[in-house]
Amino acid sequence: MNDTKMYSIPEKFRKTENLHILFWLVKDVSWAMLWRPLGIAMIFPTIAVALLITWQTRKIKAELFHNLAIVFWICANAMWMLLEFTGNDEHYRKYTAIPFAMGLFFILSYYLVILPKEKLKEKKLAQAIEPAESTVEIAGIN
C-alpha cells in the first residue's frame, strides 16, 4: 500500500491563486519601477484576492494559517511600498514589522501547535485502527 498523501486543489481555486500571483507581481514590479499610481492601485486587488483565497481554503488548517500569513505579508509589503512612495520610509518602516510579525505568528502557530496536535491525533487514530485490523486477521475474517 502506498502511504503517499495526495493533495489537490479545485481548479477554480488554482485560477484564483494564479490571478493573485499576477496582481502581486504587478504591484511589486510597480514598486520596483516607481510606478506609484499602478503600485498603489494594485494594493486593493492583491489583498482582496489574498483574503478570498484565505476564505476559500479556510477548512484546511494548513492552508488557512499559511494564507493568513500571506495576507499579513502583503499588508506589510504594501505599507512599506506606500512609505517609500511618500518618502516616509526611513522613520516609519520599522512599523511594517507589526504585520510581518503577525504573519510569522500564524506560521509559528501552525508548525508549533496545530501540526503537532494533528500528527498526534493521526497517530492515535492509527493505533486505534491497528488492533482492530489485527483482531480481524486473527478471527480469519476478510
N, C-alpha and C positions, 0 to 999 in steps of 0.2 A: 504494500500500500504506500502510495506517495503522500508524505505529510506536508508537502509544499502548499502553503496557503496562497490562494489566488485573490487578488484584489482587483475589482473592476469598478469603473465609474460610468454612470449613464452618459450617453452621447451628448445630451443637452447640457449636462454639467461640464463636460470636456469643452464644448464650444464656448460656454461662458468663461471657463478658465483661459482659453486661448484669446478671447476678446480682452480679458483682464490683462494678459501679458502685453497685448498691443497697446492698451491705454497706458500701462505702467511705463513701457519703453518710450512712448511718445512724450510722456511727462518728463522722464529723466533726460531724454535727448534734448528736449526744450530747455531744461535746466542747464545742461552742459553747454548748449549753444547760446545761452542767454536770451532765448526767445520767450520773454516774460509773459506776454498775453496768452500764448498757447500753453506754456507750462502751468500757469495759474488756472486756465480753463480746464486742463486735464485733471486737476486735483479732484473735482467732484465726481466725474465718471469713474475714475480709478478707485476711489474709496467706496463709491456706491456699488460697483461690481464686486469688490472685495467683501463687502457686507452681504451681498446677495449670495456669493459662494459660501460664506460662513453660515448663512441661514439654510442653504440647500443641503449642506453636509452636517448639520447640527446633530444628527442622530448617531454619527460615527465619532466617538470621543477623540480619536487621534486627529481626525480632520478638523473637528471643531476647535481644539486647542491650537493646532498649527495655524489655522486660518484666523483665529483671534490674534495670534502673534503677528501675522502678516498685516492685519488691519492696523494694529498699533505701529508697526514698522512703517507702513505707508504714511500714516499720520505724522510720525516723527520726521520722515523724509520730506513730506510736503511742508511742514513747519520750517524745517531747515532751508528748503528752497525759497520760501517766502521771506525768511530772514535775510538770506543772501540777496534776493532781488530788491529788497528795501534798504540794504546797506546796514542792517542791524545785527548781522551775524556774529560779530566779534563779542558783543555784550550779551546777547540772548541765546546764542547757540547751545549753551550748556543746558537750557531748559528742554531741549529735544531729548535729553536723557530720560525725561519722565515717560513719554510714550515708548521709547526704546526699552526702558526697564519694565514697563507693563507687558510688552511683548515677551520679554525674557521671562517674566513671571509665569506667563501661560505655558511657555515651553518647559520651564523647570517643573511646574506643577504637573504637567503631563508625565514627564520622564521620571520624576522622583516620587510621585504619589499615585497618579491614575494608572500608569502602565504596570508598576509592581502589583497593585491590587488586582488588575485584570489577569496578570500572569498567575498570581496565587489562586484566583478563582478558577482559572483553566486547569491548574494543577490539581486542585481539589476535585473538580469535576472528572478529570481523567482517572484519578484514584478511585472515585466512586463507581465509575463505569467498569474499571478493570476487574474488580471482584465479581461483578455481575456477569461479565463475559467468561470468567473462569468457572463460575457455577454452571453456566450453560454448557461449557465444554465437558465438565465432569459428569453432568447429567446425560451427556450424549445427545443433546437437543441441537438440531441445526435447522 
